[in-house]
Amino acid sequence: MVPTIDAFRCDGCGICVLKCPPQVMGVVKEVAVIITDLCDECGICNDVCPVGAVRFKLPERHYQPAHPAYRAVSR
């Protein structure tokens, strides 16, 4: 899962920046930012955020519908 920062909730305290193991977070204009390509996705930033500004979302993947020959087996 990829972490994202809610800019409206973030107060720029910097706790997540200090606790980030790969050190890919920073504070820009009093809002935390993260380089998601270098993130280890450990979740520590989400755990230490006192205002709940860090959220995790699944990466966007292109869904391919099932092949027409495939039939689901009912249980």
C-alpha positions as CSV (number, residue, x, y, z in Angstrom):
1,M,0.0,0.0,0.0
2,V,1.2,3.5,-0.8
3,P,1.1,6.2,1.9
4,T,-0.3,9.6,1.1
5,I,-0.5,12.8,3.1
6,D,-3.7,14.6,3.6
7,A,-2.5,18.2,3.3
8,F,-5.6,19.6,5.0
9,R,-5.1,17.6,8.1
10,C,-1.3,17.8,8.3
11,D,0.0,20.4,10.8
12,G,3.6,20.1,9.8
13,C,4.8,18.8,13.2
14,G,7.5,16.6,11.5
15,I,7.2,13.5,13.7
16,C,6.7,11.3,10.7
17,V,9.8,12.8,9.1
18,L,11.9,11.9,12.2
19,K,10.5,8.4,12.5
20,C,10.8,7.4,8.7
21,P,13.4,4.6,8.5
22,P,14.3,5.2,4.8
23,Q,14.3,9.0,5.3
24,V,12.1,9.7,2.3
25,M,9.8,12.2,4.0
26,G,10.2,16.0,4.5
27,V,8.2,19.1,5.4
28,V,7.5,21.6,2.6
29,K,5.5,24.8,3.4
30,E,4.5,23.3,6.7
31,V,3.0,20.1,5.2
32,A,4.7,16.7,5.2
33,V,5.6,15.2,1.8
34,I,6.8,11.8,0.9
35,I,8.7,10.3,-2.1
36,T,6.4,7.3,-2.7
37,D,8.8,5.7,-5.2
38,L,11.5,5.2,-2.5
39,C,9.1,4.4,0.3
40,D,9.4,1.0,2.1
41,E,5.7,1.0,2.9
42,C,6.4,0.1,6.6
43,G,3.5,2.1,8.0
44,I,5.5,3.8,10.8
45,C,4.5,7.3,9.5
46,N,0.8,6.3,9.8
47,D,1.3,5.0,13.3
48,V,3.1,8.1,14.7
49,C,1.0,10.8,13.1
50,P,-0.9,12.5,15.9
51,V,-3.6,14.0,13.6
52,G,-4.1,11.1,11.3
53,A,-2.9,12.9,8.2
54,V,-1.1,9.9,6.7
55,R,-3.3,7.4,4.8
56,F,-2.5,4.3,2.9
57,K,-4.2,3.5,-0.4
58,L,-3.8,0.6,-2.7
59,P,-1.8,1.3,-5.9
60,E,-3.9,1.8,-9.0
61,R,-3.9,-1.4,-11.0
62,H,-5.5,-1.9,-14.3
63,Y,-8.2,-4.5,-13.8
64,Q,-8.7,-7.0,-16.6
65,P,-12.1,-8.6,-16.7
66,A,-12.3,-12.4,-16.6
67,H,-11.9,-14.2,-19.9
68,P,-15.3,-15.1,-21.4
69,A,-14.5,-18.8,-21.3
70,Y,-14.0,-18.7,-17.5
71,R,-17.0,-19.6,-15.4
72,A,-17.1,-19.1,-11.6
73,V,-17.8,-22.2,-9.6
74,S,-20.7,-21.7,-7.2
75,R,-20.1,-22.8,-3.6
